[in-house]
Amino acid sequence: MKLLVIGSGGREHALVWKLAQSPHATRIWCAPGNAGIAEERCAKNGAPVGCVALGAEDLPGLLAFAQAQRPDLTVVGPDNPLALGIVDLFQAHGLRIWGPNRRAAQFESSKVFAQTFMEKYGIPTARAGTFTEAAAASRFAAALGGRCAVKADGLALGKGVLICRDMAQTDQAIEEILVKHAFGAAGARIVIQELLTGTEISLHALCDGRMARPFPSSQDHKRAQDGDRGPNTGGMGTFSPTPFLAPAELASAYDRILQPWLRGCAAEGIDFRGLLYPGVMLTADGPKVLEFNARFGDPETQVYLARLENDLVELLDASVGGTLDTVELKWKSETAVCVVLASGGYPGGYAKGKPIRGLAEANALPGTKVFHAGTARAEDSVVTNGGRVLGVTAVGKDLKSAQAAAYVAVERIQFEGAHFRRDIASKALTGSAPLEVQTA
């Protein structure tokens, strides 16, 4: 099979890496890809992965490339192309593509749509309201005591959620989004959601339009600094599975979320074929959905695919074809930990083009894979080319050994300004679920 993967981050490197292991894969392209993706090879025939100089949102360019090369399956990584309707476009031209169509992608591209859907179909979530006018939004927030999440309706590069703990912060957030238009059209409407306390985890489920196959649990670390301090980021590290839910509790959480979600999709005529990623807070009243994403998480993908035993080509093919009932997901019993190395200044401004050293040494360590996110090649060197640069991922027999292996690999890598959290998965090693305030 010939495969086209769309995207350039750590998620897409992990997808390419896993797809390339399949005996079905004979040719893979990635648009635009990165320096690490360009080093991958198809296991079946050794064919190198080709990086194509087309942006993930260049839908006309991507369509023209696909029409010329005729991939058997296109795999969409990021959220924006899905929200723009790349699946609808490719399908209209007879091209097979994995990911939710534009209507189904609204679960992520519109916070208002997702919140309304959850309330309509009884999916456990936080108390919330939708607003286009600042004064009404402020009155609702005041009824919550000012402790709330103010969320731009549309996609805002992962920055459209402002966590507020008093009315001064809340009014400032409302002013920034609704009045000053800090997120442009994405903030024309906002959702104000009560702030939940508990343990925040990531759930994933592969869907085929009729059913969903749940993944194990994982936990992302959104704050930039140790101890969950500093600004929110796209994710500084993750691990899977988490110890916060026993298997029966995880199954119950999925039942409470996925069953009403599937019923709602059927009732609304929403054909969701792709990956549903609910961010969930484990509260004293049970699991509650903070928000939905309509694609693999990043860096959750890195730990999930490091543990997945199935052939990913076969799974995505079943998702597109509506045949997930014929497959069972299989997972390694080991734990995986991913630590993100970021550019100096991230998530604020940062420089690019810093040479990276130690990649080969880190990748040579047992059970370790360095996934590239923001990298590029400059002559004979790999250099930084983004905020989140690398996702150093290690698999171990348990959480302690996986965490230790990941940090051994991290210490092998150097570039100017590099920073990373030194406490990824540490809370889980205390043996009890940490009490947190939501970050999503």
N, C-alpha and C positions, 0 to 999 in steps of 0.2 A: 504493500500500500504506500502511496505517496501522501504525505501529511504536510499541512501548513499550519504553523502556530503563530498566533498574533500576540505581540507584546514584547517587552524588553527587560522585564524585571526578574527578581529572584523567583517569583511564582512561575514565570515562563521558562526559566532555566530548569526548574524542577520538573515541569511538564515535559520539556524536550528530553531531559535525561531519562525519565521513566518511559516515555514513548519510544525512545531509541532502543530500549532493551527488548522491545517486542519483536518476535520473529516475523510479525506481519509488516513491520516498518522497513521499507527499502530506500526511501528518500524522504528527507525532512527539510523544510525551509522554515525560517522564523523571521517575521517582519515586525520591528527591525532587528531584534536580537541584541546580543551584547558579546563582549569578548569571551566570556566563558561558554556561552551557547555555541559560538563558532568552533570550539574545541571538541564538541561532542561528535560521536560517530554512531551510525546504526550498527547494532550488534550483529545483524544478519549478514551484512556484506561489507562493513567497514566504510560505507559511504559517509562523507563528512556532512554535517548539518550546514546548510547555506543560509547566511544572514542576508536579508533583502532590505535595501535602503528605502523602506516604505514605513511611514508612521502608522501607529495603531488606529488613528482616527482618519487616515486617508482612505476613505471607503472606495472612491472611484479607482484609485491606484491599486488597492488590494483586489478589487473585483477584476480589473484588467489582468493582473498577475495570475489570479486563479483561473481565469478563462484561458490564459495562454498555457499554463502548466497543468491544469486539470487535476488538482489533488483529489484523492479519494475522500478525504475528510479534512476540514479546517477546524481548528481548535482555538476558541477565543479566550484569552486570559483576562484582560482588564475590563473594568466596568463601562468606560465611556463608549467604546465601539458597540457594546450591547445596547446601551441607552440610545445610541444614534441609529440603531436598526440594521446593523450589519448582517444579522441572521436573516431578517426579512429580505434584504437585498440579495444575498447569495442564493437563498431558496428560490426567489423569483427568477433567477437565471439558471436554475437547475443544478446548483452546487450544494453538496452535502456539507453541513456545518454544525458544530456542536456548541450549544449555548442557548439561553432563553431568547425568544424573539422580543421585539421592542415592547409589546404589551406586558409580557411576563417580566421583563427586566424592570418594570416600574416598582417592583418590590424593593429595589435598591435606589432607582433613579428618582423616586418620589417618596419622601418621608410621610407626606400627607396620605398618599394612596395606601402605603403599608399600614399606617396607624388606623385608618378607617377600616381597612380589610380585617385587621386583628380584632377590632371592637365588634365588627359585624358578625364574625364567625367564632367568637368566643376563645380566641387565642390569648393566653394569659400575658398581659403587658402592663405597663405603668399607666396611671391616670394621665390623660393628656388633652390638649386642645389645639386647634388649628386657627391661625390668625393671619390677617393681611394688614391689620391696623394696630399701631403701637400701643395706644391707650388700652384697648381691650386685652391685648396680650399681657400688659403690665398688671391689669386687674386679676387676671387668671393666675399669674405667677404669685401675686400677693396672697391669694387663697392657699397657695402651697408653701407659704412662708418664705418665698424667694429661693428655696432649695429646688433647683430644677435644671434640666438640660434644655437649652434653646437650640433648635436644630433647623438649619436651612432646608427647605423642601427638596431641592435638587442636589446633584453631585457637585462637590466643591473640593475636589482633590484631597478628600479625607480630613479637611479642616473645617467643615461646616457644622460641627457640634461644639457648643460652648457650655462648659459645666459651671454652674453658678451656685453659690452657697448663701447668698443674701440678696436683698432687693437691689442694692447698689450695683452688684455684678450683673444681676438679671436685666435691669433697665439699660445698663451699658451694652449688654449683648443684643437686646432688642433694637436699640438705637443703631448699633453697628450693622445689623443685618437688614432690618426693615427700612430704616431711614437713610443711612449712609451707603447702603447697597454694597457692603464689603465683599459679598459673594456674587454680585451681579444678579442675573436673572434667576440663579439658583435660590436666592433668598427673597423672591417675590412673595412667598408664603413661608411661614415658619410653623413648626410644631413645638409646643412647650410641654415637656414631659416631666412628671414628678421624679425627683432623684431617688433612685433605689439603692439600698444597702445590702450587701451580701458578698458572694463570691462570683466574680465575672468569668465566664468560660465561653469558648467558641464551639459551636456544633456545626456539622456539615452533613448534607444528605444529597446523594446523587438521585436525580429524578428523570423520569421518562415520559411525563405527561399523564401517567396513570398512577404510579406508585413511587415510593422513595426508599432508598437504601441508606440507612443512617451510618455515619462514621463513628469511631471512638471520639472521646472528648479531647480537647486541647485547650491551652490557655495562652493568650497573647499578653504582651507587656507593652502597653501603649506609651507610658511616660518615658521621657528621655533619660532620666537619671535614676540611679539606685534608690530603692525605698519608695518607688512610685512617686518621685518628685519631678518637677520640671514640666515643660509643655508636652502636650500630646504629639505623638508622631504617627507614622504609618505602621509602626510596630518595631520594637527593638529586640524581640526574641520570643520564643514560644517553646512549648514542650507538649508531648502526647505519649500516653494518656495521662489524664490528671487523676489524683487520688481522691478528689472531692465528691465523687459519686460512685457508689457501688453499682455493679452491673444492672441490678434490678431498678435502682433509682434512675440510672441513665435511660433505660428502656421506658420508664414511666415518663421522664421528661420529654422524650421524643414523642410518645403517644399524646401527651397533652398539647404538644406544639404541631406535630406533623399531621395528625389525623384531622383536626379541624381545618388546617391549612389545605390539605388535599380536598376535603369536602367543599371548601370555599372556592378553590380553583375550578372544580367540576361545575359548581353552581354558576360561576361567572364566565365559564367557557375559556378559561386561561390555560393554554397548553404550555406548561413549563417543562422544558427538556434541557437540563443543565445541572448546575450545582447551586443548591440553596444553602446559604450560610447564615443562620440566626446567631446573633450575639445575645447571650442569655445571662441574666443575673439570677443566681441561686439565693432567693430571699427566704426569710422565715415563713413566708406564705407559699413557698414553692417556686419553681422556675418561672421567670417572666422574661419575655422577649424585649430587648432594648431596641433592636433594629434588625432588618433583614438585608443581606447582601445576595446578589444574584450571580456569584462567581466564587471560585476558590479564594480563600484568604491568603494574605501574604504578610507574615511568613508561615502561616499554618500549613500551606501546601508543602513546604520543605520537609516538615516532620511527618506529615501524613504519607507522602509518597516514599519517604525513607522506610516506612513501616509496611506499606501496602505490598501484598504478595501477588495480587492479581495482575494480569496483563492489562495495562491501562488502555491500550487500543481497543481491546475487546469490551471493556467497561463503557467507554465513551460511545462506541458503536451501538451497544445495547441501549444506552441512554437516548441516542438519536432515533433508534429504530423502534422504541417502545417495547423492548424485550428484557427489561431488567428482572422480570420474574424468573428468567432462566439462569440467572447468575447469583452467586453469593459472594459477598466481600470477605476477603481473608487478610488477616493482619498478623505481622510478627508479634510475638509476645514481648519483645524488647521495648524499651522506652527510647524516644528520640528527643533531642534538645537542639534548638537552633539559636545561635547568638548572632545578632546583627552588628556588623562594623559599619559605622556611619562617618561621613565627612565632618570635619571640624565646623561647628556652627549650626549643623542640622539640628532641629527642623527649621531654623532660620536660614540666612544666607550662607553660602559655602562656596569654596573654590573648587574648580575641576582640574583635571590633568595631573594629579599627583601620582607619581610612579608607585606601584604596589609591589612589595617584596614578600617572599616566603610562601607564595601560593602552592608551588609544587611540594614544598616540605609539609605543609598542612594537609594537602590532599593525599599524601603518601601514608598518613597515619591510619591505623586500622579502624574500620567502621566510620570513617569521616568523609564527608563530601562538602566542598566549598561551593556554594551556589552564588553565582554572580548576579548582582542587581544593577547598580549604577557603575558599569565599567565600560571601557573602550580600549582599543589597541592603538598605540602610537609607536610606529616603527616596530622595534623589537620588544616593547614594554607594554604591560597592561597598566592602565591608568584609571584614576577615579573619574566618574562621569555622572554622578548623581549624589543625592543625599544619603540614601541607604546604599552602601557599596557592595557588601558581601553578606551572605547568610551562612555562617559556619555551622554545619549540622553534623551531629554525631549520634550513633546508635549504641546503646549499652544494655547490659542485662537488667539494669534497674535505673531509676532516676538519678541516683547518686553517681553511678559510674558513667552514665551518658553525659551528665552535667560536667563531670571532671574531664572527660574526653574532649568535649566541645571547647572548654577553656584552654586545654593544652594546645589544641589546634589554633585557637585565637592568638595565643602568644607567639606563634610562629610567623604571624603576618604583621607587616608594618607598612604604613604610609603616613605622610605628614598630616597631622591633625586628626588622626583616627581616634574615635571614641566609641565605647560600648558599655553596656550595663554589665556589672559583675555579679548580679544577683538573679539572673534568669533561672527560674524554677526553685529558687531557694526557699520561698515560703512553703512550697509543697513538701519540702523535706522536713518541716517541723512536725508533720503528722496531723495537722488540723487545718481546716479551711480558714483562710484569712478573711477578716471582715473588711470589705472595701466599699468605697463609693464609686459608682460607675464612671467610666471614661468614654463610653461610646454614646 
